[in-house]
Amino acid sequence: MQLLFISLRLILGLILLAAAIGKLLNMRAFQLSLGQYNLPHEKVLRYLAPIVELVAGLSLLAGEAVVISSLVSLLLFISILGLYMTMYGKKLKHGCGCFGSKKTVAINKFEIGKIALLILLSAAVFALHLIHCL
């Protein structure tokens, strides 16, 4: 059980770290991606999202504040799922904004499924940490 927890925690941390680095290395692509969602406070999110992902990812990799980091990732992925649901069936010509890519993405069942798996991964890390600590 301990090995499973560590493996899932590291996988989640690496995913968040890769997403943050992708956004930070290509802020222009991420800015264009965010613009497609018509979100309020887009300028704040442009900088806040990669920082939150970076801190949560590094925290998970280091094994520090795992409950908070996994909860933050869970809320982040649930928010992304909500955004995807509002864009379902549409093509995002500037990409989804996930890893700083500009590649066109169609929001479909496959994309929803990927986010659902990330939600499950975050929830599993959160739950396993609670179980392990009790």
ABEGO torsion letter per residue (X at the ends): XAAAAAAAAAAAAAAAAAAAAAAAABAAAAAAAAAAAGBBGAAAAAAAAAAAAAAAAAAAAAGBGAAAAAAAAAAAAAAAAAAAAAABGBBBAAEAGAAGBABBBBBBAAAAAAAAAAAAAAAAAAAAAAAAAX
